[in-house]
Amino acid sequence: MKNTLAVFENFKIRRLYNEETKTWLFSVVDIIQALIQQPDYQTARKYWNKLKERLKKEGSESVTNCHQLKLKASDDKKYLTDVASPETLLRLIQSVPSPKAEPIKLWLAKVGYERMQDMADPARSLDRARETWQKYGRSKKWIQQRMMGQETRNKLTDYWKDHDIKKEKEYAILTNIIHQEWTSLTVKEHKNIKGLKTQNLRDHMSEAELIFTALAELSTRQIAETMTATGMEENKVAGKKGGGIAKKARLELEEKTGKKVITTDNYLSPKKITH
């Protein structure tokens, strides 16, 4: 998940981008705060809690479709916060009498439209990613490897989607199996040794780490295709085999060079590194 802030009429809206499902999730209370034009966050939170209770009693599916994720608050600490997709938010907004309802609907629709443009023309999102990486000082070689790795990743997730892997949790489990097989580390452990928390691990990989990740995922997809792997159990087997191929290659390279492929290096500025 990528954390970012959006702004609607000077109200900061916390949001996260889910790379697996390719959707934005917005903080519901932030949307409510902007909707009722309430400068005090706690007042907006109480308003949302009361509204949520009422909607639950009415049997509204909108509340059911909200999820809780940890978002950073004004005190820089993270708290579980209700988040929802633009589609769910559009339904929730109908329950709040406010002259700002229509502008927020248009704003959310714009966010959705931009995503639709990206889906119709993937080069748009790739160009934005390239510009972001360039801004942060990544080399052309690194950017090329990162983008090639993402393409390999996308082909694998497309295969999963077409073979009974539907839930976000299942994507994460399979990804972790492949990663642990080739690195001997879970994704979380790999992030920890790099001093990362909410950051995307792949954005902080070395060129070698990116290459071996791509090898593991390419091997997994091709093995899965050969097996016609369907569902979690069969795709777990393919993941272990694919990750194993990359592990053998990693160990052989480390033996020849005397250097570890997995590093503690990251692209965080020194003051942002956390242990």
ABEGO torsion letter per residue (X at the ends): XBBBBBBBGGBBBBBBBBAAAGBBBBBAAAAAAAAAGBABAAAAAAAAAAAAAAAAAAGBAAAAABBBBBBBBAAGBBBBBBBBBAAAAAAAAAABBBAAAAAAAAAAAAAAAAAAAAAABAAAAAAAAAAAAAAAGBBAAAAAAAAAAAAAAAAAAAAAAAAGBABAAAAAAAAAAAAAAAAGBBAAAAAAAAGBBABBAAAABBAAAAAAAAAAAAAAAAAAAAAGBBEAAAAAAAAAAAAAAAAAAAAAAAAAAGBBABBABBABBAAABBX
